[in-house]
Amino acid sequence: MAVTRPVEGIEFDLVFQTKCVYEEIIFESNVLLKFDAFQQSSRDSKVPLTVRVMDEAGEERFSKVDVDHLETTMSNFQEGRYKICFTAKNYHTAQNTRINFVWEEGVDSTDWESVAKRDKMDAVHTELLRLEEAAHVMHYELQHIRRKEEEMRDVNEKTNSLVAFLSIGALFTCVGLAVFQVWTLRKFFKRKKVL
């Protein structure tokens, strides 16, 4: 009988010396980054890696060298796509390395127990704060979806108008060529005295 344990986040093999994962942040928020690097054969055998987080412009936002596990909260991440790269010391080490990776943002990245202890709040008040933050996140996500939908609608309308313009142009071209062909054939037959 096999015993299974819950896995948080994604787990993948490093395979190459450097492997990058992309995550998208929808709105400005805090981010919780957790990872464990270990050998494929044994979770107890940790493997040190270099981890780097870069924004869309390629600027490094976070970097740690020779760490086998990490749990850190980073703040002031702007909206956009972020690249998280894990690099092993050499190719042979990378071949036997597995990474368990968790990236949480917004409400999930906040440690509500420490907030409750710091502000001396009871469980109900803490839960209300968490729910209020979750409502804000949903509101921002809906605004983001609405904005993306508007952009897609604009692209769709431009494409439709371009297709209509090209269709009308093709129609006029075909009609023009037909008229030219009839005119040329009439001229030819008149010259041959068939018409």
ABEGO torsion letter per residue (X at the ends): XBBBBBBBEBBBBAGBABBBBBBBBABBBBBBBBBBBBBAABAABBBBBBBBBBBAAGBBABBBBGBABBBBBBBGBBBEBBBBBBBBABAAAAAABBBBBBBBBEAAABBAAAAAAAAGBBAAAAAAAAAAAAAAAAAAAAAAAAAAAAAAAAAAAAAAAAAAAAAAAAAAAAAAAAAAAAAAAAAAAAAAGAX
